[in-house]
Amino acid sequence: MAGLTLDAGALIAYERGGQRIREILAVAYARGLVPTIPAIALAEVWRGDAKDARIARLLKACSIEAVDERLAREAGRLRRATSVVGTVDACIAVGVSKRGDAIATSDAGDMRRLLGPRFTILAV
């Protein structure tokens, strides 16, 4: 795996203390990887209160991917080509595809439709 991307479902699982996401992160860190969190996924889960403390600590050990115009255009094309998925998932999939990352997600079906069979999808 080139890297690891966490979507909103993975962040929620981490926030709730999920064992599977902790195992996935432990393997990634042991391999020297810095997980990527798309800013758009962070926007889905961030509340701005004390409940964000666990995710705030995780952010310090991750890279945040911004949504720029190029990524947004690619995500728009991808979303239209796979009409069953939303904009956020399409944005995340474009970044995963660009980096060749594995993705930790609670929505493996949609990510599989977006990314195809050659990507590693880690259900949380």
C-alpha positions in Angstrom: 0.0 0.0 0.0 1.4 3.4 -1.0 -0.5 5.2 1.7 -3.7 5.2 3.7 -6.7 7.6 3.4 -9.3 7.9 6.1 -12.8 8.9 5.1 -15.5 10.3 7.4 -16.7 6.8 8.4 -13.2 5.9 9.5 -12.9 9.1 11.5 -16.2 8.4 13.3 -15.0 4.9 14.0 -11.8 6.3 15.5 -13.7 8.8 17.5 -15.9 6.0 19.0 -12.8 4.0 19.9 -13.3 1.3 17.1 -10.8 -1.5 17.4 -10.5 -2.1 13.6 -9.5 1.5 12.7 -7.0 1.4 15.6 -5.5 -1.7 14.1 -5.4 -0.2 10.6 -3.7 2.9 11.9 -1.2 0.9 14.0 -0.1 -1.0 10.8 0.2 2.2 8.8 2.3 3.9 11.5 4.5 0.8 11.9 5.2 0.9 8.1 6.1 4.6 8.4 3.0 5.9 6.6 1.4 9.2 7.4 -2.3 8.7 6.8 -4.2 11.3 4.7 -7.5 12.8 5.9 -9.3 14.7 3.1 -10.5 18.1 4.5 -13.9 17.4 3.1 -14.2 14.2 5.3 -13.0 16.2 8.3 -15.8 18.8 7.6 -18.4 16.0 7.8 -17.4 14.9 11.3 -16.0 18.1 13.0 -18.4 19.7 15.5 -16.2 22.2 17.2 -16.7 21.0 20.7 -15.1 18.8 23.3 -16.3 15.6 21.5 -13.7 16.4 18.8 -10.7 15.8 21.1 -9.9 12.3 19.9 -10.0 13.4 16.3 -7.9 16.5 17.1 -5.2 14.3 18.4 -5.3 12.1 15.3 -5.0 15.1 13.0 -1.6 15.8 14.5 -0.3 12.5 13.1 -1.9 12.8 9.7 -1.7 14.9 6.5 -4.8 16.9 5.5 -5.7 16.9 1.8 -7.3 20.1 0.5 -9.9 20.2 -2.2 -8.6 22.4 -4.9 -10.1 23.2 -8.3 -8.4 20.3 -10.1 -9.6 17.7 -7.6 -13.1 19.2 -7.6 -13.4 19.0 -11.4 -12.1 15.4 -11.4 -14.5 14.5 -8.6 -17.4 16.1 -10.6 -16.6 13.9 -13.6 -16.3 10.8 -11.5 -19.6 11.5 -9.7 -21.4 11.9 -12.9 -19.9 8.7 -14.3 -21.1 6.8 -11.2 -24.4 8.5 -10.4 -25.0 6.5 -7.2 -22.4 8.2 -5.1 -22.1 11.7 -3.6 -19.8 14.5 -4.0 -17.8 13.9 -0.8 -17.1 10.2 -1.7 -16.1 11.3 -5.2 -13.6 13.9 -3.9 -12.1 11.3 -1.5 -11.9 8.7 -4.3 -10.0 11.1 -6.6 -7.3 11.7 -3.9 -7.1 7.9 -3.1 -6.7 7.2 -6.8 -4.1 9.9 -7.3 -1.9 8.6 -4.5 -2.6 4.9 -4.9 -3.7 4.7 -1.3 -5.7 2.1 0.5 -8.8 3.6 2.1 -10.3 2.9 5.5 -14.1 3.4 5.2 -17.4 2.5 6.5 -18.9 2.6 3.0 -16.9 -0.1 1.2 -19.6 -0.6 -1.5 -19.6 3.0 -2.8 -15.8 3.2 -2.6 -15.5 0.0 -4.6 -17.8 1.4 -7.3 -15.7 4.6 -7.4 -12.2 3.0 -7.3 -12.6 -0.3 -8.9 -11.0 -3.6 -8.0 -7.4 -2.7 -7.9 -7.6 -0.6 -4.8 -7.4 -1.9 -1.2 -10.6 -1.0 0.7 -10.4 -1.6 4.5 -13.8 -1.8 6.1 -14.1 -0.2 9.6 
